[in-house]
Amino acid sequence: MEVDKSHLLPYAQRADFKVARANELSGKDRRFFRFLEIVPGVAAWGTIVGIILASMYAPFYAAYFIIAFSIYWVLKTFFLSVHVRYNWKRLKHHMELDWSQLVKRFKYEDKYHLVIFPFYKEPREVLEGTLKGLKEAKYNKQKLIVVLAAEERAGEEATQLAKEMEEKFGADFGHFIVTVHPDDIAGEIAGKGSNTHYALHQVKQRVIDIENIPHKDILVSIFDIDTVIYPDYFNCLVWHFMTAENPYKSAFQPVPLFTNNLWEATAVSRVMAMSSTFWQMIMQERPDKAATFSSHSVSFQALYEIGYGQPNVVSEDSRIYWNLLVANNGQFDVVSLSYPIAMDATTAPTFWGTLQNIYRQHRRWTYGVENWCYLIYHFTKNKAIPLRRRWSIALLQGEGYWSLVTNPIMLFILGWAPIFLGTREFHDTVLSYELPIMVRNLLIVAMGGLVVSSVISLSLTPPRPDGHSRFRYVVMTLQWIMVPITMIVFSAIPGLDAQTRLMFGKYMGFWVTPKRER
């Protein structure tokens, strides 16, 4: 799609501003970007292979490293548990506040909310649940511009369902439009990012320009189709927007609670869903290290200044934030709302299908390492971004993707690798005997964090529906003992899979997580 770039921020007018892959560049830039795509996979595999080789040929050094790493893991677990606990308390407090009263101190009546729901082949029940939640919002619904963004590749059935939703709910909002994203636009990856990009263009032409709505008066919320908002979401968002230090240079991130179907989900699905929630709660306490994730909000003015979004990436939700940060010379922040939205836990009709869907979803999420390549590339180009900020983001993001892949695997193999692979001289030492015992005890201490996870998880679980036994509460408490396994199978391995694909140039497309009827 041809875009007039005259209104864009200076850096956003660059031809390579929305580069996604090395093959979109040429010459030195292409070689440099390709090098960046190789680095994460090499770092991950190098660490894992290095640990094994050290256990074989330098078992004493490996053993001391193992002890140090285990202590580090205990401290890290404690540190993260504290963040989860603080955000949990803030989240519960924010849920108890009457935000409709709090925003009365501001002149906010002119603020519009543009809400975009990209969808593919999700069932009618999911769409209806989402729109009913929007209908119950404690906000002037005439100020809501709702966009149901269908995909042409989903077929006529999906488009017809969107139009039926428009007929059923259209009168409840100020504007309700259906967009159909074509499946043949050159240079795009079929998925949420390209669909959202197209929908933003459409709503500007069909509503914003016609109604002459000032761009600065519009807050855009880009939601997954299974997102059910809590009634005060828009009031909470407006309050944070009005009190932000620089609202037009900020993205606003709620806490995703994957609880819509939690009672119907399997134990593995629940653990992974709540683990994802906990990680986002941790990021709420560390906004300087965060990026947007899944469903989030931002000023339309900010999106307009960068050409809306990037239609050629898999990890589109966080790429929007990195586009904004790079285009604004590093002056763009994430504001934590500490207020929830409800989404679906990943499920499937069969247990094996659920495991496959969880794996594929987390592989797509961890493919977000492509954003690290984008950042490093542009950090070498845009010298207007302060050097310290460039280094900080580069190291923090790089360490995050590296540790996600390597740390769980290291915890699994470290305590035993020197025992099975070490030399005879090492086997004859007291250290060889004590090492697995010491590592086991340290990890038991680290497992104490799971008690916190269990308590917080139960407090965020929706009330028990009819037809579900009270015994399920016991299962929900004990399910957290699976975390050591899920960390490896559904975090580390999918992450290693994604980084290996990127390393070899086997670029991924956008995989749509299937949604089931609730």
C-alpha positions as CSV (number, residue, x, y, z in Angstrom):
1,M,0.0,0.0,0.0
2,E,1.4,3.4,-1.1
3,V,1.6,5.8,1.8
4,D,2.2,9.6,1.7
5,K,5.2,10.1,4.0
6,S,5.1,13.8,4.2
7,H,3.4,13.8,7.6
8,L,5.8,11.3,9.1
9,L,8.5,12.0,11.6
10,P,11.8,12.6,9.9
11,Y,13.3,9.3,10.9
12,A,10.1,7.4,10.0
13,Q,10.5,8.6,6.4
14,R,13.6,6.5,5.9
15,A,13.1,3.7,3.3
16,D,14.5,1.1,5.8
17,F,12.4,2.3,8.8
18,K,10.1,-0.7,8.6
19,V,12.7,-3.3,7.6
20,A,11.7,-6.7,8.9
21,R,14.3,-9.1,7.3
22,A,17.7,-9.0,5.9
23,N,16.5,-9.9,2.4
24,E,14.6,-6.5,2.3
25,L,18.0,-4.7,2.3
26,S,21.0,-4.7,0.1
27,G,24.8,-4.3,0.3
28,K,26.4,-3.7,3.7
29,D,23.1,-3.1,5.4
30,R,21.8,-6.5,4.3
31,R,25.0,-8.3,5.5
32,F,24.8,-6.5,8.8
33,F,21.1,-7.3,9.4
34,R,21.8,-10.9,8.5
35,F,24.6,-11.0,11.0
36,L,22.2,-9.7,13.6
37,E,19.7,-12.5,12.8
38,I,22.4,-15.1,13.4
39,V,23.6,-13.7,16.7
40,P,20.8,-14.8,19.0
41,G,20.8,-18.4,17.8
42,V,24.6,-18.7,18.0
43,A,24.6,-17.2,21.5
44,A,21.9,-19.7,22.7
45,W,23.5,-22.8,21.1
46,G,27.0,-21.7,22.0
47,T,25.9,-21.5,25.7
48,I,24.3,-24.9,25.7
49,V,27.1,-26.6,23.8
50,G,29.7,-24.8,25.9
51,I,28.2,-26.0,29.1
52,I,28.3,-29.6,27.9
53,L,31.9,-29.3,26.7
54,A,33.0,-27.6,29.9
55,S,31.3,-30.5,31.9
56,M,33.4,-33.0,29.8
57,Y,36.8,-31.3,29.7
58,A,36.7,-28.8,32.6
59,P,34.3,-30.3,35.2
60,F,35.7,-28.4,38.1
61,Y,35.1,-25.0,36.5
62,A,31.7,-26.2,35.3
63,A,30.8,-27.3,38.9
64,Y,31.7,-23.9,40.3
65,F,29.8,-22.2,37.6
66,I,26.8,-24.4,38.3
67,I,26.8,-23.5,42.0
68,A,27.1,-19.8,41.1
69,F,24.3,-20.0,38.6
70,S,22.0,-21.8,41.0
71,I,22.5,-19.1,43.6
72,Y,21.8,-16.5,40.9
73,W,18.6,-18.3,40.0
74,V,17.4,-18.3,43.6
75,L,18.0,-14.6,43.9
76,K,16.4,-13.9,40.5
77,T,13.3,-16.0,41.5
78,F,13.0,-14.0,44.8
79,F,13.4,-10.7,42.9
80,L,10.7,-11.6,40.4
81,S,8.3,-12.9,43.1
82,V,8.6,-9.6,44.9
83,H,7.6,-7.8,41.6
84,V,4.7,-10.1,41.1
85,R,3.5,-9.5,44.6
86,Y,3.7,-5.7,44.4
87,N,1.9,-5.6,41.1
88,W,-0.8,-8.0,42.4
89,K,-1.5,-5.6,45.2
90,R,-1.6,-2.6,42.9
91,L,-3.8,-4.5,40.4
92,K,-6.3,-5.5,43.1
93,H,-6.3,-1.9,44.3
94,H,-6.9,-0.5,40.9
95,M,-9.8,-2.9,40.3
96,E,-11.5,-1.6,43.4
97,L,-11.3,2.1,42.4
98,D,-14.2,3.9,40.7
99,W,-12.3,5.3,37.7
100,S,-15.4,7.0,36.4
101,Q,-15.3,9.3,39.4
102,L,-11.5,9.8,39.3
103,V,-11.6,11.1,35.7
104,K,-14.1,13.8,36.5
105,R,-11.2,16.0,37.5
106,F,-10.2,16.2,33.9
107,K,-11.9,17.5,30.8
108,Y,-12.0,14.2,28.9
109,E,-15.4,14.3,27.2
110,D,-13.7,15.0,23.8
111,K,-11.6,11.9,23.9
112,Y,-12.6,9.2,21.4
113,H,-11.6,5.5,21.7
114,L,-10.8,3.7,18.5
115,V,-11.0,0.0,19.3
116,I,-9.6,-2.4,16.7
117,F,-10.3,-6.1,16.8
118,P,-8.4,-8.0,14.1
119,F,-9.9,-11.5,13.6
120,Y,-9.5,-14.5,11.4
121,K,-11.8,-17.5,11.8
122,E,-12.8,-17.2,15.5
123,P,-16.3,-18.5,16.4
124,R,-19.3,-16.4,16.8
125,E,-19.4,-16.8,20.6
126,V,-15.9,-15.3,20.9
127,L,-16.9,-12.2,18.9
128,E,-20.2,-11.8,20.8
129,G,-18.4,-12.1,24.2
130,T,-15.9,-9.5,23.2
131,L,-18.5,-7.0,21.9
132,K,-20.8,-7.5,24.9
133,G,-17.9,-6.6,27.2
134,L,-17.3,-3.5,25.1
135,K,-21.0,-2.6,25.3
136,E,-20.9,-2.8,29.1
137,A,-18.0,-0.3,29.4
138,K,-18.6,2.6,31.8
139,Y,-17.9,5.2,29.1
140,N,-19.9,7.3,26.7
141,K,-20.4,4.7,23.9
142,Q,-20.9,7.4,21.3
143,K,-17.2,8.2,21.7
144,L,-16.3,4.6,20.8
145,I,-15.2,3.8,17.2
146,V,-15.3,0.1,16.9
147,V,-13.5,-1.7,14.0
148,L,-14.0,-5.4,13.3
149,A,-11.1,-6.2,11.0
150,A,-11.8,-9.3,9.0
151,E,-9.4,-11.2,6.7
152,E,-10.3,-11.8,3.1
153,R,-8.3,-15.1,3.3
154,A,-10.7,-16.3,6.0
155,G,-13.4,-16.5,3.4
156,E,-16.9,-15.1,2.9
157,E,-18.1,-16.8,6.1
158,A,-15.8,-14.7,8.3
159,T,-16.8,-11.5,6.5
160,Q,-20.5,-12.3,6.8
161,L,-20.1,-13.0,10.5
162,A,-18.5,-9.6,10.9
163,K,-21.4,-7.9,9.2
164,E,-23.8,-9.8,11.4
165,M,-22.0,-8.4,14.4
166,E,-22.2,-5.0,12.9
167,E,-26.0,-5.4,12.6
168,K,-26.3,-6.7,16.1
169,F,-24.0,-4.2,17.9
170,G,-23.6,-1.3,15.5
171,A,-26.2,0.9,17.1
172,D,-24.6,0.6,20.5
173,F,-21.5,2.6,19.6
174,G,-20.8,6.0,18.0
175,H,-19.3,4.2,14.9
176,F,-19.0,0.6,14.0
177,I,-17.3,-0.4,10.8
178,V,-16.2,-3.7,9.2
179,T,-12.9,-3.8,7.3
180,V,-11.8,-6.7,5.1
181,H,-8.0,-7.0,4.8
182,P,-7.0,-8.1,1.2
183,D,-4.8,-11.2,1.1
184,D,-2.7,-10.0,-1.9
185,I,-0.9,-6.9,-0.7
186,A,2.7,-7.1,-1.7
187,G,5.3,-6.9,1.0
188,E,3.0,-8.0,3.8
189,I,2.9,-11.0,6.1
190,A,-0.7,-12.3,6.6
191,G,-1.5,-11.7,10.3
192,K,-2.6,-9.3,13.0
193,G,0.0,-6.6,12.1
194,S,-0.9,-6.3,8.5
195,N,-4.7,-6.5,9.3
196,T,-4.4,-3.7,11.9
197,H,-2.3,-1.6,9.5
198,Y,-5.0,-1.8,6.8
199,A,-7.8,-1.2,9.4
200,L,-6.1,2.0,10.6
201,H,-5.9,3.4,7.0
202,Q,-9.6,2.4,6.5
203,V,-10.9,4.0,9.6
204,K,-9.1,7.2,8.9
205,Q,-10.7,7.5,5.5
206,R,-14.2,6.3,6.5
207,V,-14.6,8.0,9.9
208,I,-11.8,10.2,11.2
209,D,-11.4,12.4,8.1
210,I,-15.2,12.6,7.4
211,E,-16.0,13.6,11.0
212,N,-12.9,15.8,11.3
213,I,-11.9,14.3,14.6
214,P,-8.5,15.7,15.8
215,H,-5.9,13.0,15.9
216,K,-4.8,14.0,19.3
217,D,-8.3,13.3,20.7
218,I,-8.2,9.7,19.7
219,L,-6.8,6.9,21.8
220,V,-6.3,3.7,19.8
221,S,-6.7,0.3,21.6
222,I,-5.5,-2.6,19.5
223,F,-7.1,-5.7,21.0
224,D,-6.9,-9.4,20.3
225,I,-10.3,-10.7,19.3
226,D,-10.8,-12.6,22.5
227,T,-10.1,-9.5,24.7
228,V,-13.0,-8.8,27.1
229,I,-12.4,-5.4,28.8
230,Y,-13.3,-4.7,32.4
231,P,-16.0,-2.0,32.7
232,D,-13.7,0.8,33.8
233,Y,-10.9,0.1,31.3
234,F,-11.4,3.3,29.2
235,N,-11.8,5.5,32.3
236,C,-8.6,4.0,33.7
237,L,-6.9,4.5,30.4
238,V,-8.0,8.2,30.1
239,W,-6.8,8.9,33.7
240,H,-3.4,7.5,33.0
241,F,-3.3,9.4,29.7
242,M,-4.2,12.7,31.3
243,T,-1.6,12.2,34.1
244,A,1.2,10.8,32.0
245,E,4.3,13.0,31.7
246,N,4.2,12.9,28.0
247,P,0.9,11.2,26.9
248,Y,1.5,11.5,23.1
249,K,4.9,9.8,23.5
250,S,3.6,6.9,25.6
251,A,2.0,3.5,25.1
252,F,-0.4,2.2,27.7
253,Q,-0.2,-1.4,28.7
254,P,-2.9,-3.3,30.8
255,V,-2.4,-6.7,32.5
256,P,-3.6,-9.6,30.3
257,L,-5.5,-12.1,32.4
258,F,-6.0,-15.3,30.4
259,T,-9.1,-16.2,32.4
260,N,-12.0,-16.2,30.0
261,N,-12.0,-20.0,29.7
262,L,-9.7,-20.9,32.6
263,W,-12.1,-23.3,34.2
264,E,-12.4,-25.3,30.9
265,A,-8.7,-25.3,30.2
266,T,-6.3,-28.1,31.1
267,A,-3.8,-27.8,33.9
268,V,-0.9,-27.2,31.5
269,S,-2.8,-24.5,29.7
270,R,-3.7,-22.8,33.0
271,V,0.0,-22.8,34.1
272,M,1.2,-21.4,30.9
273,A,-1.6,-18.8,30.8
274,M,-0.9,-17.6,34.4
275,S,2.8,-17.7,33.8
276,S,2.4,-15.3,30.9
277,T,0.2,-13.1,33.1
278,F,2.8,-13.1,35.9
279,W,5.6,-12.1,33.4
280,Q,3.5,-9.1,32.3
281,M,2.8,-8.2,35.9
282,I,6.6,-8.2,36.4
283,M,7.0,-5.9,33.4
284,Q,4.4,-3.5,34.9
285,E,6.8,-3.0,37.7
286,R,9.7,-2.4,35.3
287,P,8.2,-0.1,32.6
288,D,11.6,1.1,31.6
289,K,12.4,-2.4,30.4
290,A,9.0,-3.2,29.0
291,A,7.4,-3.1,25.5
292,T,3.8,-3.4,24.4
293,F,2.3,-6.9,24.4
294,S,-0.8,-8.4,22.9
295,S,-3.6,-5.9,23.7
296,H,-2.5,-2.3,24.3
297,S,-3.4,1.4,23.7
298,V,-1.6,4.4,22.2
299,S,-2.5,7.9,20.8
300,F,-3.7,7.9,17.1
301,Q,-1.4,10.9,16.6
302,A,1.6,8.8,17.5
303,L,0.6,6.1,15.1
304,Y,-0.1,8.5,12.3
305,E,3.4,10.0,12.7
306,I,5.0,6.7,11.9
307,G,2.6,5.4,9.2
308,Y,0.5,3.4,11.7
309,G,2.4,0.1,12.1
310,Q,4.4,-2.6,10.5
311,P,2.6,-5.1,8.2
312,N,5.6,-7.4,7.5
313,V,6.5,-8.8,11.0
314,V,5.3,-11.7,13.2
315,S,5.7,-9.9,16.5
316,E,3.6,-6.9,15.6
317,D,2.4,-6.0,19.1
318,S,5.8,-5.1,20.4
319,R,7.2,-3.9,17.0
320,I,4.7,-1.0,17.1
321,Y,6.3,0.2,20.3
322,W,9.9,-0.2,18.9
323,N,8.8,1.7,15.7
324,L,7.6,4.5,17.9
325,L,10.7,4.5,20.1
326,V,13.1,4.6,17.1
327,A,11.1,7.2,15.2
328,N,10.9,9.5,18.3
329,N,14.7,9.3,18.9
330,G,14.3,7.1,22.0
331,Q,11.7,9.4,23.6
332,F,8.8,7.0,24.0
333,D,7.7,5.2,27.1
334,V,5.5,2.4,28.3
335,V,2.9,3.4,31.0
336,S,1.7,0.5,33.2
337,L,-2.0,0.6,33.8
338,S,-2.0,-2.2,36.4
339,Y,-5.5,-2.8,35.3
340,P,-6.7,-6.1,33.7
341,I,-8.2,-7.2,30.5
342,A,-9.5,-10.8,30.1
343,M,-8.4,-13.1,27.4
344,D,-8.5,-16.8,26.5
345,A,-6.1,-19.4,27.7
346,T,-4.8,-21.6,24.8
347,T,-6.8,-24.7,24.3
348,A,-7.8,-27.3,21.7
349,P,-10.4,-30.1,21.4
350,T,-7.8,-32.7,22.5
351,F,-5.0,-32.7,25.1
352,W,-2.4,-33.3,22.4
353,G,-3.8,-30.5,20.3
354,T,-3.7,-28.1,23.3
355,L,0.0,-28.9,23.8
356,Q,0.7,-28.3,20.1
357,N,-1.2,-25.0,20.2
358,I,0.7,-23.8,23.3
359,Y,4.0,-24.7,21.7
360,R,3.2,-22.8,18.5
361,Q,1.9,-19.8,20.3
362,H,5.0,-19.5,22.5
363,R,7.2,-20.1,19.4
364,R,5.5,-17.1,17.8
365,W,5.9,-15.0,20.9
366,T,9.6,-15.9,21.3
367,Y,10.1,-15.1,17.6
368,G,10.0,-11.6,18.9
369,V,13.8,-11.8,19.0
370,E,13.4,-10.4,15.4
371,N,12.8,-7.1,17.2
372,W,16.3,-7.2,18.7
373,C,17.7,-7.3,15.2
374,Y,15.5,-4.3,14.2
375,L,16.6,-2.3,17.3
376,I,20.3,-2.9,16.9
377,Y,20.2,-2.1,13.2
378,H,18.5,1.2,13.8
379,F,20.5,2.0,16.9
380,T,23.5,2.1,14.6
381,K,21.7,4.5,12.3
382,N,19.8,6.8,14.6
383,K,22.5,8.6,16.6
384,A,19.9,11.0,18.0
385,I,18.9,8.3,20.5
386,P,21.0,8.8,23.6
387,L,23.9,6.3,23.6
388,R,23.1,5.2,27.1
389,R,19.5,4.4,26.2
390,R,20.6,2.5,23.1
391,W,23.1,0.4,25.1
392,S,20.6,-0.2,27.9
393,I,17.8,-1.4,25.7
394,A,20.1,-3.5,23.5
395,L,21.6,-5.3,26.5
396,L,18.4,-5.8,28.4
397,Q,16.5,-7.1,25.4
398,G,19.3,-9.3,24.2
399,E,19.8,-10.8,27.7
400,G,16.1,-11.4,28.0
401,Y,15.9,-13.5,24.8
402,W,19.1,-15.3,25.7
403,S,18.1,-16.2,29.2
404,L,14.6,-17.3,28.1
405,V,16.1,-19.9,26.0
406,T,19.2,-21.0,27.9
407,N,18.3,-20.6,31.6
408,P,15.7,-23.4,31.9
409,I,17.8,-25.8,29.9
410,M,20.9,-24.9,32.0
411,L,18.9,-25.6,35.2
412,F,17.9,-29.0,33.8
413,I,21.3,-30.2,32.8
414,L,23.8,-28.3,35.0
415,G,23.5,-30.3,38.2
416,W,24.1,-33.6,36.4
417,A,26.2,-32.9,33.3
418,P,29.6,-32.9,35.2
419,I,28.6,-36.1,37.0
420,F,27.8,-38.0,33.8
421,L,30.3,-36.3,31.5
422,G,33.2,-35.3,33.8
423,T,36.6,-36.9,34.1
424,R,37.6,-39.7,36.5
425,E,39.6,-37.2,38.6
426,F,36.4,-35.2,39.1
427,H,34.4,-38.2,40.1
428,D,36.8,-39.0,42.9
429,T,36.3,-35.7,44.6
430,V,33.8,-34.6,47.3
431,L,32.6,-31.9,45.0
432,S,31.3,-34.5,42.6
433,Y,29.2,-36.1,45.3
434,E,28.0,-32.8,46.8
435,L,27.2,-31.0,43.6
436,P,23.8,-32.5,42.7
437,I,22.7,-32.3,46.4
438,M,23.7,-28.6,46.6
439,V,22.0,-27.8,43.3
440,R,18.8,-29.7,44.3
441,N,18.6,-27.8,47.7
442,L,19.1,-24.4,46.0
443,L,16.4,-25.2,43.4
444,I,14.0,-26.3,46.2
445,V,14.5,-22.9,47.8
446,A,13.8,-21.3,44.4
447,M,10.6,-23.4,44.1
448,G,9.3,-21.4,47.1
449,G,8.3,-18.8,44.5
450,L,5.7,-21.2,43.2
451,V,3.8,-20.8,46.5
452,V,3.4,-17.1,45.8
453,S,2.4,-18.0,42.2
454,S,-0.3,-20.4,43.4
455,V,-1.8,-17.9,45.9
456,I,-1.9,-15.1,43.4
457,S,-3.2,-17.4,40.6
458,L,-6.2,-18.5,42.8
459,S,-7.0,-14.9,43.7
460,L,-7.2,-14.0,40.0
461,T,-9.3,-17.0,39.0
462,P,-12.9,-16.2,38.1
463,P,-15.7,-17.6,40.4
464,R,-16.3,-21.3,40.0
465,P,-19.0,-21.9,37.3
466,D,-21.8,-24.4,37.8
467,G,-20.8,-28.0,36.9
468,H,-17.2,-27.7,38.2
469,S,-16.2,-29.5,41.3
470,R,-14.6,-27.7,44.3
471,F,-11.8,-30.3,43.9
472,R,-10.6,-28.3,40.9
473,Y,-9.2,-25.7,43.4
474,V,-6.9,-28.4,44.7
475,V,-5.7,-29.2,41.2
476,M,-5.2,-25.4,40.5
477,T,-3.0,-25.2,43.6
478,L,-0.9,-28.3,42.8
479,Q,-0.6,-27.6,39.1
480,W,2.3,-25.3,39.8
481,I,4.7,-28.2,40.4
482,M,4.7,-28.6,36.6
483,V,6.6,-25.3,36.2
484,P,10.1,-26.8,35.8
485,I,8.8,-28.9,32.9
486,T,6.7,-26.2,31.3
487,M,9.7,-23.8,31.4
488,I,11.7,-26.1,29.3
489,V,9.0,-27.6,27.0
490,F,6.9,-24.5,26.3
491,S,9.4,-21.6,26.8
492,A,13.0,-22.7,26.2
493,I,12.5,-25.2,23.4
494,P,10.1,-23.0,21.4
495,G,12.4,-20.1,21.9
496,L,15.4,-22.1,20.7
497,D,13.3,-23.3,17.8
498,A,12.4,-19.7,16.8
499,Q,16.0,-18.4,17.2
500,T,17.4,-21.4,15.2
501,R,14.9,-20.7,12.4
502,L,15.9,-17.0,12.3
503,M,19.6,-18.0,12.4
504,F,19.3,-20.1,9.3
505,G,17.0,-17.5,7.5
506,K,13.9,-19.8,7.7
507,Y,11.6,-16.9,8.5
508,M,8.4,-17.6,10.2
509,G,4.9,-16.4,9.3
510,F,2.1,-15.4,11.6
511,W,0.4,-18.3,13.2
512,V,-3.1,-17.5,14.4
513,T,-3.9,-19.1,17.8
514,P,-7.2,-21.0,17.3
515,K,-10.0,-19.9,19.6
516,R,-12.7,-22.3,20.8
517,E,-16.3,-21.6,21.9
518,R,-16.4,-20.7,25.6
